[in-house]
Amino acid sequence: MSAIENCRTAALGGHVTRCEDCAYTSIAYNSCRNRHCPKCQGAAAKQWLADREAELLPVPYYHVVFTLPARIADIANRATIYDLLFKVSAETMLTIAADPKHLGARIGITSVLHTWGSAMTHHPHVHMIVPGGGISPDGQRWVSCRPGFFLPVRVLSRLFRRLFLGRLAALHQAGRLSFFGNDAHLAGAQSFAALLAASRKTEWVVYAKRP
């Protein structure tokens, strides 16, 4: 937040230009170049949105959100956790959508990671924009979902939880997670297993509705 607050102010320094003819002087302050800054990334964000809108199909779309429970989100190793969140949420969607009991089609997904919530606290979640249907397994026809209903969120939630915790356990067993401070005890297999067991008993939030 400090980078955004100080963007294009004296706090970040700047440069002075002076006209050789009239001696007019102006100061231009440096930008923060933070990817969250609306001043620095506003134009790029608008262009990205325009590019995505150009890709839209003439079908209804759904907004899907996968959120990590706070205790799992608070584990260090954020790059690893974010990567896992992206991959597992996509795998969950593709798996359930391909199941003939639900949609029976190959779907497309546009995913965006948000690492904080509206209260500006650490709150990693993935937003997805998904067309209301997909391509049949033989690639010959479009399969539409039921009007106003895409995929069952409870089924998505349970598969998401199972896949994520399974992959997280594998990373811990492979020694690819590091723990510090109050979480240092999680380096131990027994403590980490207890965390996973508790996380299996909680509901993992998945949202899926029309935008």
C-alpha positions, 0 to 999 in steps of 0.5 A: 500500500505504501508504494501506491500511496507514494506513487508520483509524489516526492517520496519516490523522487523524480526528475526536473526538466527546464526549458533552455529558452524561457527557463520554465521548470517542471518536476515529474515525480517517479511512479511506483510501477506496482502491479496493483496501482491504478495509476501505473497499471490502469491503461494495461488493465483496461487493455487486458479487459478489452482483449478478454471481452473480444474473446467472449462467446455468444453464450451466458457466462458464469462467475466462479470463485475458489477461496482458501480457508484462512488457516491454509492461506496463512501458511508461508510459501505463498508462491507455492500456495498461489500456484497450487490454488491456480492449478487445483481450482482449474483441475476441479472445474475441468474434472467436474465439467467433464463428468457426464453427471454434470455437464459432460463437456470440455470447458474454457476458463479465464482465471485471475488471482486476488491475494487480498480481500475488500478489507485489504487483508491477505485473502487469496482466492481465484476468480474465474469467468466461465462460459455456460457450456463446453465442447462435447468429448468428440469435439463436434457440438456445443453442450449448454448447461442448464439455464441459470445453473452451471455446476454444483458448488458443493461438489466443486468444494469437496473435490477442491478441498481433497485435491488441494490438501492432497497436493499440499501433503505431497509438497510437505512430504517432499520437503518443499515447504518452509515454516517460520515463527509461529508456524515453525512446528508445522515442519513436523509431520505430526503437526502438519497432519493435524492441520490437514485433518482439521482443514478436511472438516471445514467447508471450503468456499466455492461460489458459482453464479451469473455475473 
